[in-house]
Amino acid sequence: MTDLATYFRSGPVGTIVIDDGKANVMSLAMLNALHGAFDQAEKDKTVVILKARGKHFSGGFDLNVFAKGSAEDQYLMLKAGAELALRILSFPTPVVAACQGNAYPMGAFLIMSGDHRIAAEGDYPADALERSAEEAAQKLATLNMAAHAATKARARGAVIKMIRDMIDEDITPQYGEDRIARRASA
Ligand SMILES: C/C=C/C(=O)SCCNC(=O)CCNC(=O)[C@H](O)C(C)(C)COP(=O)(O)OP(=O)(O)OC[C@H]1O[C@@H](n2cnc3c(N)ncnc32)[C@H](O)[C@@H]1OP(=O)(O)O
């Protein structure tokens, strides 16, 4: 896990903070750091709060990779992003997303994949957003986690399968090759 995404635990709640010091771009390094943070939360069996530092929740996928990256770079970034959304959708414990600013597509997908979302914009005080997220996480921590995981798997089964199939069939190395070919002919 790197500093791009940090994880800390307080009792039954694990908090993951996204922070690249700028617009919190979903680069491969960031996505890998987030996967690492979720690995730790899964080991700890914590209810997760996913939040970000700075004025933007996330600027989405790294546009530099789309503009200048290799086929392999594009493929790996897309795959890591889709795998992370899928992981949050099927995470065994509840995930609370606290969004303090703009969330561009890949960032928005992470927020939408959670179980409970809190958003704030403008002058809404950051500590109030954090308090709401903490309160929600503490309440969710009282759930029977096995029942929660089973209910979630049942309720989201179709969409989880759809995303799994999309990753396995469409987000392949060929995806990157096709994008590079399109870029060359544009
Ligand atoms: C299926 C999923 C698809 C996707 O996720 S595609 C990604 C789509 N995302 C976007 O179109 C967002 C593009 N970015 C922006 O519109 C703006 O930026 C923001 C609103 C996010 C932030 O604006 P501001 O507060 O004025 O800051 P700033 O100076 O524009 O950005 C700070 C630094 O962050 C870099 N950055 C922002 N977003 C991205 C990105 N998505 N990929 C790569 N870099 C990004 C900038 O370039 C800059 O960098 P430097 O300080 O070095 O000049």
The ligand as an SDF file (V2000), in Angstrom:
LIG
                    3D

 53 55  0  0  0  0  0  0  0  0999 V2000
  -15.0390    5.0470  -17.6590 C   0  0  0  0  0  0  0  0  0  0  0  0
  -14.3300    6.0800  -16.8580 C   0  0  0  0  0  0  0  0  0  0  0  0
  -13.7360    7.1470  -17.5130 C   0  0  0  0  0  0  0  0  0  0  0  0
  -12.9400    8.1890  -16.7930 C   0  0  0  0  0  0  0  0  0  0  0  0
  -12.8190    8.2400  -15.5820 O   0  0  0  0  0  0  0  0  0  0  0  0
  -12.1340    9.2940  -17.8250 S   0  0  0  0  0  0  0  0  0  0  0  0
  -11.5620   10.6420  -16.8110 C   0  0  0  0  0  0  0  0  0  0  0  0
  -12.4720   11.8220  -17.0420 C   0  0  0  0  0  0  0  0  0  0  0  0
  -12.0540   12.9110  -16.1810 N   0  0  0  0  0  0  0  0  0  0  0  0
  -12.0900   14.1800  -16.5590 C   0  0  0  0  0  0  0  0  0  0  0  0
  -12.4730   14.5180  -17.6720 O   0  0  0  0  0  0  0  0  0  0  0  0
  -11.6070   15.1870  -15.5490 C   0  0  0  0  0  0  0  0  0  0  0  0
  -10.5730   16.0610  -16.1430 C   0  0  0  0  0  0  0  0  0  0  0  0
  -10.1130   17.0170  -15.1150 N   0  0  0  0  0  0  0  0  0  0  0  0
  -10.7730   18.1750  -14.8570 C   0  0  0  0  0  0  0  0  0  0  0  0
  -11.8000   18.5240  -15.4180 O   0  0  0  0  0  0  0  0  0  0  0  0
  -10.1500   19.0560  -13.8230 C   0  0  0  0  0  0  0  0  0  0  0  0
   -8.7660   18.7810  -13.7540 O   0  0  0  0  0  0  0  0  0  0  0  0
  -10.7510   18.9110  -12.3910 C   0  0  0  0  0  0  0  0  0  0  0  0
  -12.1960   19.4750  -12.3950 C   0  0  0  0  0  0  0  0  0  0  0  0
  -10.7680   17.4490  -11.9410 C   0  0  0  0  0  0  0  0  0  0  0  0
   -9.9000   19.7410  -11.4210 C   0  0  0  0  0  0  0  0  0  0  0  0
   -9.8610   21.0770  -11.8360 O   0  0  0  0  0  0  0  0  0  0  0  0
   -8.9530   22.1390  -11.0200 P   0  0  0  0  0  0  0  0  0  0  0  0
   -9.3570   22.1780   -9.5960 O   0  0  0  0  0  0  0  0  0  0  0  0
   -9.0360   23.4220  -11.7800 O   0  0  0  0  0  0  0  0  0  0  0  0
   -7.4960   21.5530  -11.0340 O   0  0  0  0  0  0  0  0  0  0  0  0
   -6.5740   21.2580  -12.3090 P   0  0  0  0  0  0  0  0  0  0  0  0
   -5.4400   22.2460  -12.2810 O   0  0  0  0  0  0  0  0  0  0  0  0
   -7.3750   21.1320  -13.5590 O   0  0  0  0  0  0  0  0  0  0  0  0
   -6.0430   19.7710  -11.9490 O   0  0  0  0  0  0  0  0  0  0  0  0
   -5.0360   19.5480  -11.0020 C   0  0  0  0  0  0  0  0  0  0  0  0
   -4.0070   18.6070  -11.6200 C   0  0  0  0  0  0  0  0  0  0  0  0
   -4.6430   17.3380  -11.7910 O   0  0  0  0  0  0  0  0  0  0  0  0
   -4.4960   16.9400  -13.1390 C   0  0  0  0  0  0  0  0  0  0  0  0
   -5.6560   16.1280  -13.5020 N   0  0  0  0  0  0  0  0  0  0  0  0
   -6.9480   16.3220  -13.1580 C   0  0  0  0  0  0  0  0  0  0  0  0
   -7.7120   15.3570  -13.6220 N   0  0  0  0  0  0  0  0  0  0  0  0
   -6.8930   14.5010  -14.2920 C   0  0  0  0  0  0  0  0  0  0  0  0
   -7.1000   13.2730  -14.9750 C   0  0  0  0  0  0  0  0  0  0  0  0
   -8.3140   12.7100  -15.0730 N   0  0  0  0  0  0  0  0  0  0  0  0
   -6.0340   12.6610  -15.5170 N   0  0  0  0  0  0  0  0  0  0  0  0
   -4.7910   13.1930  -15.4140 C   0  0  0  0  0  0  0  0  0  0  0  0
   -4.5200   14.3560  -14.7580 N   0  0  0  0  0  0  0  0  0  0  0  0
   -5.5690   15.0020  -14.2130 C   0  0  0  0  0  0  0  0  0  0  0  0
   -4.4210   18.2350  -13.9220 C   0  0  0  0  0  0  0  0  0  0  0  0
   -3.8460   18.0160  -15.1820 O   0  0  0  0  0  0  0  0  0  0  0  0
   -3.5560   19.0480  -13.0110 C   0  0  0  0  0  0  0  0  0  0  0  0
   -2.2140   18.6270  -13.1540 O   0  0  0  0  0  0  0  0  0  0  0  0
   -0.9860   19.6830  -13.0560 P   0  0  0  0  0  0  0  0  0  0  0  0
   -1.0740   20.3090  -11.6960 O   0  0  0  0  0  0  0  0  0  0  0  0
    0.2430   18.8580  -13.2680 O   0  0  0  0  0  0  0  0  0  0  0  0
   -1.2000   20.6920  -14.1450 O   0  0  0  0  0  0  0  0  0  0  0  0
  1  2  1  0
  2  3  2  0
  3  4  1  0
  4  5  2  0
  4  6  1  0
  6  7  1  0
  7  8  1  0
  8  9  1  0
  9 10  1  0
 10 11  2  0
 10 12  1  0
 12 13  1  0
 13 14  1  0
 14 15  1  0
 15 16  2  0
 15 17  1  0
 17 18  1  0
 17 19  1  0
 19 20  1  0
 19 21  1  0
 19 22  1  0
 22 23  1  0
 23 24  1  0
 24 25  2  0
 24 26  1  0
 24 27  1  0
 27 28  1  0
 28 29  2  0
 28 30  1  0
 28 31  1  0
 31 32  1  0
 32 33  1  0
 33 34  1  0
 33 48  1  0
 34 35  1  0
 35 36  1  0
 35 46  1  0
 36 37  1  0
 36 45  1  0
 37 38  2  0
 38 39  1  0
 39 40  1  0
 39 45  2  0
 40 41  1  0
 40 42  2  0
 42 43  1  0
 43 44  2  0
 44 45  1  0
 46 47  1  0
 46 48  1  0
 48 49  1  0
 49 50  1  0
 50 51  2  0
 50 52  1  0
 50 53  1  0
M  END
$$$$
